[in-house]
Amino acid sequence: MSIDELDLDYRLLRLFLTIYDEGSVTGAANRLGVGQPTVSHGLERLRHIIGDPLFVRSGRGISPTSHADEIVGRVRALLQDMRNLSRVGVFDPDTADHAARFVLGTNDYEVAVILPALMRHIRSCAADIRLKVVPVSGSDQIVALLRDGKIDHAISLQLNGKFGDIAQQGLFHEHMSCFYDPAHHDVPPDTPDRFCAAVHARVMLGNNEHSAVDDLLQAQGRTRRTVLQVSSFASVANLMGGTDVIATLPSRLVDGIMHGFGHCAFPFDFPPYRFSQYWHVRNAENAAHKWLRGEIFRIAKRLA
C-alpha cells in the first residue's frame, strides 16, 4: 500500500498528540473514546507516513522518540490552525492584546454626525483599534472600493441598485433644513418665495452635478440662484458665514458643522431620506467587523 504525507489528516495528528500526552496507547484510546486496536492501527499509519517509530516501549509504557519530541510543537500549532479555519474569530474590545484595523469610506456629513461618538468609544477600549477614514461618493465608487477591499466599510445615503455581494443595514432617516447667517437675514427663508429669492450655496459630493433640491424646484416651476458650489459640508460652513448666502443641508448638521447658524425648515415637501452602512459579504462573519457594525448601529439609533 502506498502511503505518503498527503495521507495525514486532523484525526491522525490528534491521535499522535493524545498518545504523546498520555504516554500510553491504552490511555489514548480511553481519552479518545475508541478501542485500543483503532489507536494501534492509526499509530502504525503515522509511522509509515512520517518514517519514524514515534514511540518506543519503555518499561510498562511508551516513550516518544527524539523525532516525536522535535515535531510535537509544530503538530500542536498545526492543529490549532486547523481548528481556527472552522471557527469565527473572537474580538474583545476590552482586551489589550486584541487589535483591529478598519478603513471606513464616508463623507464629512457622517464624519460630523456619527464618527465623533464612534471615536470616543474606540479610545475608551483597551484593544488596539485604528481607524482610517477616506472620502467616498456615489454608489458605483462605494461598491467598487468594497469589492476591491480598498475600504472595509462605508456609511452613506441609500445606494441605488441591488448588489448581491454588498450587505447593508439601515441606520436612520434625515431631512433637510435651511441654514443662514442671522446677521444677514431679518427673517428666515421659511416660505417658498423667500427661499427662492435668496442666494444659495450647495454641496455636491464627488463629480455629482445632480441636485434633488433643484429637481424639486424645477418640478414646481421655480428656480434658485446658486452663487457657491463646494464639495464638502465643512467648506460651505466656512464660506457662507458673514454673507447673505443660505444653504439647504441635512438637519443634523445643526449640532456640528453648522453650529451657530440660524436654521428653519425647508419650505417644500421633501421626503426624508435614509443613511445606511455597507460592507462586503466576505467580512460578514469577521468578529472585529461585526463589532464595528454593532457600534455604528448603536450610535445611529440614538440619532433616530
C-alpha positions in Angstrom: 0.0 0.0 0.0 1.4 3.4 -1.0 1.2 6.0 1.8 2.7 9.5 1.7 2.5 12.7 3.7 -0.8 13.7 1.9 -2.5 10.9 4.0 -2.0 13.0 7.1 -5.3 14.4 8.5 -6.7 16.0 11.6 -7.6 12.7 13.2 -4.1 11.2 12.8 -2.4 14.3 14.2 -4.8 14.4 17.1 -4.1 10.8 17.7 -0.3 11.5 17.8 -0.8 14.3 20.4 -3.1 12.2 22.5 -0.6 9.3 22.7 2.2 11.7 23.3 0.4 13.4 26.2 -1.0 10.2 27.7 2.3 8.2 27.3 0.2 5.1 26.6 -1.8 3.6 23.8 -4.4 2.4 26.2 -4.7 5.8 27.8 -5.0 7.5 24.4 -7.8 5.0 23.5 -9.7 5.8 26.7 -9.3 9.6 26.2 -10.5 9.4 22.6 -13.3 7.0 23.4 -12.2 4.4 20.9 -10.8 0.9 21.1 -7.1 0.2 21.5 -6.9 -1.6 18.1 -8.1 1.7 16.5 -5.3 3.6 18.2 -2.7 1.0 17.3 -3.8 0.9 13.7 -3.6 4.8 13.5 -0.2 4.8 15.1 1.1 2.3 12.6 -0.2 4.5 9.7 1.6 7.5 11.2 4.8 5.6 11.5 4.7 4.7 7.8 3.8 8.3 6.7 6.4 10.1 8.9 9.1 7.4 8.6 9.8 7.2 12.3 8.7 4.9 15.1 7.5 8.0 17.0 7.0 5.9 20.3 9.1 3.0 21.7 8.5 0.7 24.6 9.9 2.0 27.9 9.2 -0.2 30.9 5.4 -0.7 31.2 4.7 2.3 29.0 6.0 4.0 25.9 8.3 7.0 25.3 8.5 9.4 22.4 11.4 9.2 20.1 13.6 12.3 19.6 11.8 12.9 16.3 8.4 12.9 18.1 9.8 15.4 20.6 11.0 17.6 17.7 7.7 17.7 15.9 5.2 17.8 18.7 5.2 21.6 18.9 4.6 22.0 15.2 1.8 19.5 15.4 0.1 21.4 18.2 0.3 24.6 16.2 -0.9 23.0 13.0 -3.9 21.5 14.8 -4.8 24.9 16.3 -4.6 26.5 12.8 -6.9 23.8 11.5 -9.4 24.5 14.3 -9.2 28.2 13.6 -10.2 27.5 10.0 -13.6 26.3 11.1 -14.2 29.0 13.8 -15.2 32.6 13.6 -12.6 34.6 15.4 -13.2 36.4 18.6 -12.7 40.1 19.1 -12.9 41.6 22.6 -12.6 45.4 22.6 -11.8 45.3 26.3 -8.8 43.0 25.9 -5.5 44.8 25.4 -3.9 42.1 23.2 -6.7 42.3 20.7 -6.3 44.6 17.7 -8.3 45.7 14.7 -7.7 48.0 11.7 -10.6 49.5 9.7 -10.7 51.6 6.5 -14.1 53.5 6.6 -15.4 55.2 3.5 -17.7 58.2 4.1 -18.0 61.9 3.6 -17.9 64.8 6.1 -21.6 64.6 7.0 -21.0 61.2 8.6 -17.7 62.4 10.0 -19.6 65.2 11.8 -22.7 63.3 12.8 -21.6 59.7 13.6 -17.8 59.4 13.9 -17.2 61.7 16.9 -19.2 59.3 19.2 -17.6 56.3 17.5 -14.1 57.7 18.0 -14.7 58.4 21.7 -15.9 54.9 22.2 -12.9 53.4 20.3 -10.5 55.4 22.5 -12.2 54.1 25.6 -11.5 50.5 24.5 -8.4 48.6 25.7 -7.9 46.9 22.3 -5.6 48.5 19.8 -8.2 49.8 17.3 -7.2 52.0 14.4 -9.5 53.8 12.0 -8.7 55.3 8.6 -11.4 57.5 7.1 -11.4 58.1 3.3 -13.9 60.1 1.2 -16.3 58.3 -1.0 -19.3 59.4 -3.1 -21.8 57.6 -5.2 -23.0 54.0 -5.5 -20.5 52.9 -8.1 -17.4 54.1 -6.2 -18.6 52.7 -2.9 -19.4 49.3 -4.4 -16.1 49.2 -6.3 -14.0 50.1 -3.2 -15.8 47.5 -1.1 -15.3 44.8 -3.7 -11.6 45.6 -4.2 -11.0 45.6 -0.4 -9.8 49.2 -0.5 -12.3 50.0 2.1 -13.8 47.7 4.8 -16.9 49.6 5.5 -19.0 52.5 4.2 -21.6 54.8 5.6 -23.6 56.7 3.0 -27.0 57.6 1.6 -29.1 54.7 0.5 -27.3 53.2 -2.6 -29.2 52.9 -5.8 -29.4 49.4 -7.2 -29.1 45.9 -5.8 -25.7 44.3 -5.2 -25.7 40.6 -4.2 -22.2 40.8 -2.6 -22.7 44.0 -0.7 -24.6 43.8 2.6 -26.4 46.8 4.1 -28.1 47.9 7.3 -30.4 51.0 7.6 -29.3 53.5 10.3 -31.6 56.5 10.4 -33.6 58.9 8.3 -32.6 62.5 7.7 -34.5 65.6 6.4 -33.5 69.0 5.0 -33.2 72.3 6.8 -32.2 75.8 5.6 -29.2 77.4 7.2 -28.3 81.1 7.2 -26.3 83.7 9.0 -28.9 85.5 11.1 -26.9 88.7 11.0 -27.7 88.9 7.3 -31.3 87.8 7.3 -34.0 89.7 9.2 -36.5 86.9 8.5 -35.6 83.3 7.9 -36.1 81.8 4.4 -39.0 79.7 5.6 -41.5 80.3 2.8 -41.2 79.2 -0.9 -41.0 82.8 -2.0 -38.3 83.9 0.5 -36.4 80.7 -0.2 -36.3 81.2 -4.0 -35.5 84.9 -3.6 -32.3 84.2 -1.6 -28.9 83.4 -3.0 -27.8 79.9 -2.4 -24.8 77.6 -1.7 -25.0 73.9 -2.5 -22.8 70.9 -1.7 -22.1 68.5 -4.5 -20.1 65.4 -3.5 -17.6 63.9 -5.9 -18.3 64.5 -9.5 -22.0 64.6 -9.0 -23.8 67.6 -10.6 -27.3 66.4 -9.9 -29.3 68.2 -7.2 -32.5 66.8 -5.8 -33.4 70.3 -4.5 -33.1 71.8 -7.9 -35.1 69.0 -9.4 -37.9 69.6 -6.9 -37.9 73.3 -7.6 -38.0 72.7 -11.4 -41.0 70.4 -11.0 -42.8 73.2 -9.3 -41.9 75.8 -11.9 -39.4 77.5 -9.6 -35.6 78.1 -9.6 -32.9 79.3 -7.3 -29.8 81.3 -7.8 -26.7 79.4 -6.7 -23.7 81.6 -6.2 -21.5 79.0 -4.4 -20.9 75.3 -5.0 -18.5 73.3 -2.8 -17.6 69.6 -2.4 -17.9 69.3 1.4 -20.2 70.4 4.2 -17.3 71.9 6.2 -16.5 74.2 3.2 -20.0 75.6 2.9 -20.0 76.4 6.6 -16.6 78.3 6.3 -17.6 80.2 3.3 -21.2 81.3 3.9 -20.7 82.8 7.3 -20.8 86.6 7.3 -22.8 86.6 4.0 -26.4 86.5 2.9 -25.9 83.1 1.3 -28.2 80.3 2.5 -27.7 76.5 2.2 -30.1 73.6 2.2 -28.4 70.9 4.2 -29.1 67.8 6.3 -30.7 68.9 9.5 -28.4 67.1 12.0 -25.5 69.3 11.0 -27.1 71.9 13.3 -25.2 70.5 16.3 -21.8 70.2 14.5 -20.6 71.9 11.3 -23.5 74.4 11.2 -23.5 75.2 14.9 -24.1 78.9 15.3 -26.1 79.4 12.1 -29.7 80.2 12.0 -31.9 77.4 10.7 -35.5 76.8 9.6 -37.5 74.0 8.0 -37.1 73.6 4.3 -40.3 75.2 2.9 -41.1 72.5 0.4 -42.4 69.0 0.7 -39.1 67.0 0.5 -39.3 63.3 1.7 -37.0 62.0 4.4 -34.0 60.0 3.1 -32.1 57.2 4.7 -28.5 56.6 5.6 -27.1 53.1 5.8 -23.9 51.2 6.5 -22.4 48.8 3.9 -19.9 46.0 3.9 -18.7 43.2 1.6 -20.1 39.8 2.4 -16.6 38.4 2.9 -16.5 40.4 6.1 -19.9 39.4 7.3 -18.7 37.0 10.0 -15.5 38.7 10.9 -15.7 39.3 14.6 -14.0 42.7 14.6 -16.1 43.9 11.7 -19.3 42.7 13.4 -18.3 44.7 16.5 -17.7 47.8 14.4 -21.1 47.5 12.7 -22.8 47.0 16.0 -21.2 50.1 17.5 -22.2 52.2 14.4 -25.7 50.9 14.6 -25.9 51.7 18.3 -24.7 55.2 17.8 -27.1 55.7 14.9 -30.1 54.6 16.9 -29.5 57.5 19.3 -29.9 59.8 16.3 -33.2 58.2 15.1 
